[in-house]
Amino acid sequence: MTGEITVVLLWVAIVAIVVTLLGGAAAAMVWDPNSRRKARATGKGAALPLASIPAPHDSWPRRP
């Protein structure tokens, strides 16, 4: 009986650690206090060069 309780508590601890690590990784992906992409997009002269962006119909499907 005591061995079964120990195994169950061990699995509960392992699951808790995995859930904590996955939650921390997800939070780290979402939370970015100083996004480099945002800083680059809002910087002076960071407008998109629209002339260099091809039209969607030019890329697919390819026709000879």
ChimeraX attribute file (.defattr): number of C-alpha atoms within 10 A of each C-alpha:
attribute: neighborCount
match mode: 1-to-1
recipient: residues
	/A:1	5
	/A:2	6
	/A:3	8
	/A:4	9
	/A:5	10
	/A:6	11
	/A:7	11
	/A:8	11
	/A:9	12
	/A:10	12
	/A:11	12
	/A:12	12
	/A:13	12
	/A:14	12
	/A:15	12
	/A:16	12
	/A:17	12
	/A:18	12
	/A:19	12
	/A:20	12
	/A:21	12
	/A:22	12
	/A:23	12
	/A:24	12
	/A:25	12
	/A:26	11
	/A:27	11
	/A:28	10
	/A:29	9
	/A:30	9
	/A:31	10
	/A:32	9
	/A:33	6
	/A:34	8
	/A:35	10
	/A:36	10
	/A:37	9
	/A:38	9
	/A:39	11
	/A:40	12
	/A:41	13
	/A:42	11
	/A:43	10
	/A:44	8
	/A:45	8
	/A:46	10
	/A:47	10
	/A:48	9
	/A:49	7
	/A:50	8
	/A:51	7
	/A:52	7
	/A:53	8
	/A:54	9
	/A:55	10
	/A:56	8
	/A:57	8
	/A:58	9
	/A:59	9
	/A:60	8
	/A:61	8
	/A:62	7
	/A:63	6
	/A:64	3
